[in-house]
Amino acid sequence: MHAIRAERGTDTTAPRGLSTPYGVLDRTQVLELSAPGAAIGLLGGVIAGGLLAISGLSLPITLIAGVLLGIPLAAAGALYEILLAKGKVPMGTVAGAAMVWVPAWPVIRVVHGAVVDLIAGNGIATPNGILGFFIYQALVAVPFAIGFWWLHENFAPRWWFRIRDRNPVANHFIRVQLQYADAAEDEKERQSARRAAKAQARRER
C-alpha cells in the first residue's frame, strides 16, 4: 500500500511587496517612492539641529541630536508616502499631511527631547514638564505639516516624473496631476471666455 502524501496548498499568486490600488511595488520601488517624504523629513531634522546649535549645546551633542531627530522625521515622511500610495491619505491636501504629522511630530519631539536631555546630562523633565512640552509640540505640528505639504507639493512631482516609467504609483500620481492641470487650464479658458462675452455684451449695449 502506498501512502498518499497530501500536497500543501501554496498560494503562488499572492503579491509580494507593497500592495497599492495602482500596482504592487517591490522593495526598491517602495524606497524610491518614499524618497521625497524621507528627504523632507530629514531636512526638518537638519534645520532643527541648526537651531539646537544656536541654543548653545556643544557640537557633539548637537550632531547627535540632529541625527536622532532627522531619522524618525525621515521615517515619518516615508510613511506619508506609503499611506499616499495606498490611498489612506488624500493627495495634494494639507489635511493629508496633518493626518501624519499631527500625531507623529509630538511623539517624536518628546522622545527626542528626553533622549537629548539624558545625553546632555540634564536628566528627564518632570511629568508636568513633559505634558506641557507635548501640548506645545502638538500645536507646532500644524505649521510643520503645512511646511511639509508645501515642500512636498513643489518637489515630489518632479521626482515622480523621473521614476514614472518604472513605478506604477508614481505614474498614477503624474497622470492625476496632469488631469488636474488640464482641468484647471480648461476652467481658466472658460472664465476668460465668460469675461470676454460679458465685455462684448457691454460694448453692444
C-alpha positions as CSV (number, residue, x, y, z in Angstrom):
1,M,0.0,0.0,0.0
2,H,1.4,3.3,-1.0
3,A,0.8,6.2,1.4
4,I,-0.6,9.2,-0.4
5,R,1.0,12.4,0.8
6,A,-1.3,15.4,0.9
7,E,0.1,18.3,-1.1
8,R,0.4,21.5,0.8
9,G,-1.6,24.3,-0.7
10,T,0.6,27.2,-1.7
11,D,-0.7,30.5,-2.9
12,T,1.7,31.3,-5.7
13,T,-0.5,34.2,-6.8
14,A,-0.2,36.2,-3.6
15,P,1.6,39.5,-4.4
16,R,4.9,40.2,-2.8
17,G,5.7,43.7,-1.8
18,L,3.6,46.7,-1.1
19,S,0.1,46.3,-2.5
20,T,-1.5,49.5,-3.7
21,P,-4.6,50.3,-5.8
22,Y,-2.3,51.1,-8.7
23,G,0.0,48.0,-8.6
24,V,2.3,46.0,-6.3
25,L,5.7,47.7,-5.5
26,D,8.8,45.7,-4.7
27,R,11.3,46.9,-2.1
28,T,13.3,49.1,-4.5
29,Q,10.1,50.8,-5.8
30,V,8.9,51.4,-2.3
31,L,12.2,53.0,-1.3
32,E,12.3,55.3,-4.4
33,L,8.7,56.3,-3.9
34,S,9.4,57.1,-0.3
35,A,12.4,59.3,-1.1
36,P,10.7,62.7,-1.3
37,G,8.9,62.4,2.1
38,A,12.0,61.0,3.7
39,A,14.2,63.7,2.3
40,I,11.8,66.5,3.5
41,G,11.6,64.9,7.0
42,L,15.4,64.7,7.1
43,L,15.7,68.3,6.1
44,G,13.5,69.2,9.0
45,G,15.9,67.4,11.3
46,V,18.8,69.2,9.9
47,I,17.1,72.6,10.4
48,A,16.2,71.7,13.9
49,G,19.8,70.6,14.5
50,G,20.9,74.0,13.4
51,L,18.6,75.6,15.9
52,L,20.0,73.4,18.6
53,A,23.5,74.6,17.7
54,I,22.3,78.2,18.2
55,S,20.9,77.3,21.6
56,G,24.4,76.7,23.0
57,L,24.7,72.9,23.0
58,S,28.1,71.5,22.4
59,L,28.9,70.4,18.8
60,P,28.9,66.6,19.6
61,I,25.6,66.8,21.3
62,T,24.2,69.0,18.6
63,L,25.2,66.5,15.9
64,I,23.8,63.5,17.9
65,A,20.6,65.5,18.5
66,G,20.3,66.3,14.8
67,V,20.7,62.6,13.8
68,L,18.3,61.4,16.5
69,L,15.7,63.8,15.2
70,G,16.3,63.5,11.5
71,I,16.0,59.7,11.4
72,P,12.5,59.5,12.9
73,L,11.3,62.5,10.9
74,A,12.6,60.8,7.7
75,A,10.8,57.6,8.7
76,A,7.5,59.6,9.2
77,G,8.0,61.3,5.9
78,A,8.4,57.9,4.2
79,L,5.3,56.7,6.0
80,Y,3.4,59.6,4.5
81,E,4.4,58.5,1.0
82,I,3.4,54.9,1.7
83,L,0.0,56.0,3.0
84,L,-0.4,58.2,0.0
85,A,0.4,55.2,-2.3
86,K,-2.1,53.0,-0.5
87,G,-4.8,55.7,-0.7
88,K,-5.0,56.1,3.0
89,V,-4.5,59.9,3.0
90,P,-5.7,62.3,0.3
91,M,-3.1,63.6,-2.2
92,G,-2.3,67.2,-2.5
93,T,-4.1,68.5,0.6
94,V,-2.8,69.9,3.9
95,A,-5.2,67.6,5.7
96,G,-3.4,64.6,4.3
97,A,-0.1,65.8,5.7
98,A,-1.7,66.8,9.0
99,M,-3.1,63.2,9.4
100,V,0.5,62.0,9.6
101,W,2.4,64.9,11.3
102,V,-0.1,65.9,14.0
103,P,0.2,62.6,15.8
104,A,3.8,61.8,14.8
105,W,5.6,65.2,15.5
106,P,4.7,65.5,19.2
107,V,5.7,61.9,19.9
108,I,9.0,62.2,18.0
109,R,9.8,65.5,19.7
110,V,9.0,64.3,23.3
111,V,11.1,61.2,22.9
112,H,13.9,63.2,21.2
113,G,13.9,65.8,23.9
114,A,14.1,63.2,26.7
115,V,17.0,61.4,25.0
116,V,18.9,64.6,24.3
117,D,18.4,65.6,28.0
118,L,19.9,62.3,29.1
119,I,22.8,62.6,26.7
120,A,23.5,66.1,27.8
121,G,23.3,65.0,31.5
122,N,20.3,67.1,32.4
123,G,18.0,64.2,33.3
124,I,14.4,63.8,32.1
125,A,11.9,66.6,32.7
126,T,9.2,66.1,35.3
127,P,5.8,64.6,34.1
128,N,4.2,68.0,34.2
129,G,7.0,69.4,32.1
130,I,6.7,66.6,29.6
131,L,3.0,67.1,29.4
132,G,3.4,70.8,28.7
133,F,6.1,70.1,26.1
134,F,3.8,67.6,24.4
135,I,0.9,70.0,24.2
136,Y,3.2,72.7,22.8
137,Q,4.6,70.3,20.2
138,A,1.1,69.3,19.2
139,L,0.5,72.9,18.3
140,V,3.8,73.1,16.5
141,A,2.8,70.0,14.4
142,V,0.3,72.0,12.4
143,P,2.7,74.6,10.9
144,F,5.2,71.8,10.4
145,A,2.6,69.8,8.5
146,I,1.9,72.9,6.3
147,G,5.6,73.3,5.6
148,F,6.0,69.7,4.8
149,W,3.0,69.8,2.5
150,W,4.3,72.9,0.7
151,L,7.7,71.3,0.1
152,H,6.1,68.0,-1.0
153,E,3.8,69.7,-3.5
154,N,6.7,71.5,-5.1
155,F,9.3,68.8,-5.2
156,A,7.7,65.4,-5.1
157,P,6.0,65.6,-8.5
158,R,9.4,66.2,-10.1
159,W,10.7,63.0,-8.6
160,W,7.6,61.1,-9.6
161,F,8.1,62.3,-13.2
162,R,11.6,60.9,-13.1
163,I,10.5,57.4,-11.9
164,R,7.1,57.2,-13.6
165,D,8.3,54.6,-16.2
166,R,9.4,52.1,-13.5
167,N,6.9,52.9,-10.7
168,P,3.2,52.4,-11.3
169,V,2.2,54.6,-8.3
170,A,4.4,57.5,-9.4
171,N,2.9,57.1,-12.9
172,H,-0.6,57.3,-11.5
173,F,0.3,60.4,-9.4
174,I,1.7,62.1,-12.5
175,R,-1.4,61.3,-14.5
176,V,-3.6,62.7,-11.8
177,Q,-1.6,65.9,-11.7
178,L,-1.8,66.2,-15.5
179,Q,-5.5,65.7,-15.4
180,Y,-5.8,68.4,-12.7
181,A,-3.6,70.7,-14.7
182,D,-5.8,70.2,-17.8
183,A,-9.0,70.7,-15.8
184,A,-7.5,73.9,-14.3
185,E,-6.5,75.2,-17.8
186,D,-10.0,74.4,-19.1
187,E,-11.6,76.3,-16.3
188,K,-9.2,79.2,-16.9
189,E,-10.2,79.3,-20.5
190,R,-13.9,79.1,-19.6
191,Q,-13.5,82.0,-17.3
192,S,-11.7,84.0,-19.9
193,A,-14.5,83.3,-22.4
194,R,-17.1,84.4,-19.9
195,R,-15.3,87.6,-19.2
196,A,-14.9,88.2,-23.0
197,A,-18.6,87.6,-23.5
198,K,-19.6,90.0,-20.8
199,A,-17.2,92.6,-22.2
200,Q,-18.7,92.1,-25.7
201,A,-22.2,92.4,-24.3
202,R,-21.4,95.6,-22.5
203,R,-19.9,97.1,-25.7
204,E,-23.1,96.1,-27.7
205,R,-25.4,98.0,-25.3
